[in-house]
Amino acid sequence: MADEQQQGVKKKYPVFLPRTDFPMKADLPQREPKRLEHWKVEGLYQRIEAARKADNKAGKGKGRRVLHDGPPYANGGLHMGHALNKILKDLVVKSSWMEGFESPYIPGWDCHGLPIEHAVEKDLGPKRRELSRAEFLQRCRVYAQKWIDAQRAGFQRLGVIGDWERPYVTMDPVYEAAVVRQLGKLFERGCVTRRLKVVHWSYGARTALAEAEVEYADKTSPAVTVAFPVSDAEARRLGLPSNLFLPIWTTTPWTLPSNRAIAMHPDLEYAVVKAGERAFVVAVPLLEDFGKKLGEPLHTLKVMKGSEFQTLVARHPWIHRDSPVLLGDHVTADTGTGLVHTAPDHGVDDFHLAQHLGLFQLVGPDGKFLPAVDDPELEGVNIFEANPKVIEKLKAAGALLHEASLTHSYPHCWRTKTPILFRATEQWFITMDDPIEGGQSLRELGLDGVDTTAWVPSIGRNRIHAMIAGRPDWCISRQRAWGTPITVLRCAACEEPLVDPTLFEKAATAIEKGGIEAWADMAVDELLPIGSACAKCGATDFQKETDILDVWIDSGVSAGVVCDTHPDLSRADYGQFIYLEGSDQHRGWFHSSLLFNLAASGTKPYTTVVTHGFVLDGRGQKMSKSLGNVITPEEILKTYGADILRLWAASCDYSEDVRVSKEILERSADAYRKIRNTLRFMLGALADFDPKASAAEPTALDRWLLGATARLSEEVRRAYASYDFHGAVQALLGFCQLELSGRYFEIVKDRLYCDALDAPRRRASQATLHAVASTLIRLLAPVLSFTADEAWEHLPGVSGEVFLSRFEPLQGATESPEWTAFWTLREAVQGALEPLRAAKTVGTSLDAAVRLHAPAADLASIRALSAMSGADPLEDLFVVSGLELIEAPELRVEASAHAGTKCPRCWNHRGGHGKGEDIALCARCSEVVPA
C-alpha cells in the first residue's frame, strides 16, 4: 500500500455522509399540485379543525382564534393583490392552528353589483332586451359562479387551506334572505330613512354611489370666473355703486343653469372695488388674485361684512331669474372670489343652504340635460360636454371674466371610471346622527368601535376614525337589478314607506327558496299585512320598492350571517373576528362592516383589524397592461411554485405598499434554496437515527443550539401572534444561515461524518438535529407550507401532515453567556484564515494552527466552555488542528499551516496513530475504520 501511495494512488476511507430522499431540487411547480391533491383527498382542513376541537375539549387547546374572510369580488382572475391578501390570511390561520387554536377559515365571495351586471349585459348585447328580469339575474348567477370556481382553484393552488367546499357566497339564496332580515332590523331600530338628498351619482352606471364606491383621479376642468349682475336699483338699496357685479368662480360651468343663489360667509370681510366702469364685490384676501384675472387695477371703495349683503339679489348671467345672496359658513377665502355659485341640485352644501328655493332637476340619470333645461343647445348633451356651450353663453352675455384650465383630483365611479356628479335624488339612507332607539347615534357608536379595536399597523385607527367622523349619511339604495332588493312597500299616493316586521320576514322566506328573483314575482297582496294603510295619508294602495341595496351591505352583514349559517361557527364567535384586508378597505369593508353591525345589533364585528398595502412593480409603479409591467400569480406559480410566492408575501413589510419583480422573486428563490438546503442537511444527517432509542447526553454545543432554537421559537411565535410575518421570516432565515449553517453545522460535520456511528457525541448531535429540525419545520410550515410538509414526511419518528402538529417548547434548552464571547473570537479566527486560503497556504481551516491573543475576560469565557459538562475540545469548536490561547490586552490572531500529519479520512492534522498501511490515520479514525 505504501508503494501505491508513492505512485500517487491514495487509499479512500469511508465517511458517513448525509443520506436522504428529500431532494435537493425542489421542483415546486410539479410537486406542489400532487401534495395539494393529497391534502384534498385526506380532508386535511377537517382533520386539523377536528384535532384542535379535541384539544380544546380535553383542556389542552388555546381556545378559538377566527379570521373572517373579506370576500373578493367574483369577477376576473387572480392578481397579485389577491395572492398577497390570501397568503397573509393563511399565515394567520396556520400559525393559529399550530399554536393550538381552533381557527376555522370560511372563504367568502362577493357576487352582486354593477361589474357583473355590466359584464353580463356586454356578453348579451341586444339580446338583453329579450330576457325577463329573472332570466337576466340567473345569467348573472352563472357568470359569478364561473369566477368563484376559477378563483377558488387559484387560491387553493397558493396552498391556502380552508373550508373551500362550504364557502359563504353573497348570492346564495340563504345568504340573500339573511341580508333582508338584517335590513329589517335596521328599519325596526329606526336607522333607515328615505329622503331627497344630494348624492354621488354615476352616470356611467346610472345609479347612486356610496362614499366607498368613489375613487379619485386627475381630471382637467375649465375654471371660470363669472359675473352675476346686480340691478342699479338693487345696488342703491344697499348703498352700493351702480354697474355692480357679484363674481363667482367654478370648475363646473355645466351647473350654472341650475344656479339658485350666491353664498357669502357672514363673518368674512368683502371689498367693494371699482375696475374701470364696473364694480365688484370680492373677499379681501382674494383681491390680488382677482385683479390679476381681471387684468385691470382695482380701487377699493368700501369694506363690508358678508352679513351686510344678506338681502342683496343678483341676476342670473343669461337666464331671466334672480340669484339672491345667502349666508353660509361653508364659504372660504382659500380660492376663487369668496362668493360661491350655489346650485342645490348639485352640491351638498348648496342643497342644505338653498333647497328651500326649490330644485330644477335638469340632469337625468344618464348625465345628460333633460328637456326641463329649456335650452335646445343643452338638451340631451352630457354635462361635461356641455361645458364649452355654457362658456359660450357666458361670453355672449358678457359675463365671462376669466377662463383657465385646472387639473385637479376629481371623484370617479370606481367601476365605470367615469367622472361622477352630485345629484339630488330620492334615496334610502342609514342615518349617521339620529339616536338609535334613544341611545347613541351610529356615528358615536362607530367612533367608539374604532377606539376599542386593535389596528395593525396602528395608523389605520386614525384613517378610519377620521372617515367615520366626517362621513355623510350612508346612501344604501341603488338603481340597478343584480343585487339584494330593498324589500319595502311604499304608498302609491305619497310614497311613504310601510315598515312592518312581517313584511321583511315574508320577503326573506320567499327569497330563501327562490333567490332575489322571488321578490320581483311576489304580489303586493302577498306582502301587505291585513288592514294596512299609509301612516301619512291613509291610502291603502302600495307598490314594491324597485331599488336594490348597496353591495357593501351584502359584505357588511357577513360577520353575523356566517356565524348563523356555517356549522363551524356560532354566535359566540360574533364580534370576536380578526379582519385582514388591503388599506383601501378602511373606507370599504372595515367601514361598512363596522357601521352595519353596530346599526343592526349594537355589536362591532371585529376585535383586531390588520391592513396591508398594495402590490406595485419593482420600481414602485402601479401595475397595468399599458405599461407592460403586470406580473400574475399564475406566471409565478408556473415558474417558481407557490412556496416562493408565499415566501415573498411573508417577507414583505406589508404595512406599506410592497413591490414584486423578477429580481425580487429571484431573491426569494435564493432565500428558499438556503432554507431547503438547511433542511436537507439535517434530514440527511438523521439517515441512521432512531428517535426512540436512548438519547446520549447532549454536549455543551448541543445545549447551546437547543437554547438558540428555543429562543428562535419564542421570537417567531411572538411574531406570528402579532402579525409580524416579515419579522418571523427574517428570524428563520437568519437562524438557518448563521446559527445552523454558519456555526453548528460547520462544527459537527466532523463528528457526524467521521465518528463511529454510535459514538455518544454523534448520537447527541443527531438527537439535537432531530429536535431542531422538528421545531424548525413546524415554524416554517405557515410560510413554506408545501416544503415543510414534504420535509416532515422525511423526518424520522413523525407521522401525518405537519399542520396536525403544534408548536412546542424544546426540552433541555439552555444557553450560557460564555458562548457570546466564543462566537466573537471564532469570527476573528475565521477572518485571520482567509489570507492563508487565498495564498493557498491552507486548503481548509483544519490545515491551520492558531495562536489566539485575547483579553483575560474573553479567555475566561473560553476556558469556562471547556469546563462545562459535555465540552468539546476547543480545536473542534474553532475547527482548526491546533490552538494556543495567550492572554493579551487586545484581540489578535496568528495563523499558520499546521505541521502535523494530516489524517487522510477526517483531514485533521492529528494523524500518525494508525497501524500498518493506515498509519496516517488519527486515533479516532483508526478505531472507526475496520482493520
Sequence and secondary structure as in RCSB ss.txt:
>XXXX:A:sequence
MADEQQQGVKKKYPVFLPRTDFPMKADLPQREPKRLEHWKVEGLYQRIEAARKADNKAGKGKGRRVLHDGPPYAN
GGLHMGHALNKILKDLVVKSSWMEGFESPYIPGWDCHGLPIEHAVEKDLGPKRRELSRAEFLQRCRVYAQKWIDA
QRAGFQRLGVIGDWERPYVTMDPVYEAAVVRQLGKLFERGCVTRRLKVVHWSYGARTALAEAEVEYADKTSPAVT
VAFPVSDAEARRLGLPSNLFLPIWTTTPWTLPSNRAIAMHPDLEYAVVKAGERAFVVAVPLLEDFGKKLGEPLHT
LKVMKGSEFQTLVARHPWIHRDSPVLLGDHVTADTGTGLVHTAPDHGVDDFHLAQHLGLFQLVGPDGKFLPAVDD
PELEGVNIFEANPKVIEKLKAAGALLHEASLTHSYPHCWRTKTPILFRATEQWFITMDDPIEGGQSLRELGLDGV
DTTAWVPSIGRNRIHAMIAGRPDWCISRQRAWGTPITVLRCAACEEPLVDPTLFEKAATAIEKGGIEAWADMAVD
ELLPIGSACAKCGATDFQKETDILDVWIDSGVSAGVVCDTHPDLSRADYGQFIYLEGSDQHRGWFHSSLLFNLAA
SGTKPYTTVVTHGFVLDGRGQKMSKSLGNVITPEEILKTYGADILRLWAASCDYSEDVRVSKEILERSADAYRKI
RNTLRFMLGALADFDPKASAAEPTALDRWLLGATARLSEEVRRAYASYDFHGAVQALLGFCQLELSGRYFEIVKD
RLYCDALDAPRRRASQATLHAVASTLIRLLAPVLSFTADEAWEHLPGVSGEVFLSRFEPLQGATESPEWTAFWTL
REAVQGALEPLRAAKTVGTSLDAAVRLHAPAADLASIRALSAMSGADPLEDLFVVSGLELIEAPELRVEASAHAG
TKCPRCWNHRGGHGKGEDIALCARCSEVVPA
>XXXX:A:secstr
 HHHHHTT            SS SS  HHHHHHHHHHHHHHTTHHHHHHHHHHHHHHTT S  B  B     BSS
S   HHHHHHHHHHHHHHHHHHHHT B     EEB  SHHHHHHHHHHHGGGGGGS HHHHHHHHHHHHHHHHHH
HHHHHHHTT  S TTS EETTSHHHHHHHHHHHHHHHHTT EEEEEEEEEEETTTTEEE GGGEEEEEEEEEEEE
EEEEE HHHHHHTT  SSEEEEEEES GGGGGG  EEEE TTSEEEEEEETTEEEEEEGGGHHHHHHHHTS  EE
EEEEEGGGGTT EEE SSSSSEEEEEE TT  SSSTTSEEEE TTS HHHHHHHGGG     B TTSBB GGG  
TTTTT BTTTTHHHHHHHHHHTT EEEEEEEEEEEEEETTT  B EEEEEEEEEE SSSBSTTS BHHHHHHHHH
HTSEEESTHHHHHHHHHHHH   EE EES SSS B   EEETTT  EE  HHHHHHHHHHHHHH THHHHH  HH
HHS TT   TTT    EEE   EE HHHHHHTHHHHHHHH TT  TTTTT EEEEEEGGGGTTHHHHHHHHHHHH
HS  SEEEEEEE  EE TTS B  TTTT    HHHHHHHT HHHHHHHHHHS TTS EE  HHHHHHHHHHHHHH
HHHHHHHHHHTTT  TTS      HHHHHHHHHHHHHHHHHHHHHHTT HHHHHHHHHHIIIIIIIIIIHHHHHH
HHHHS TT HHHHHHHHHHHHHHHHHHHHHTTTSHHHHHHHHHHSTT  S GGGS     TT    THHHHHHHH
HHHHHHHHHHHHHTTS SSGGGEEEEEEE HHHHHHHHHHHHSTT   HHHHHT SEEEEEE SS EEEEEE  S
   TTT  S    S GGGTTS HHHHHHS  
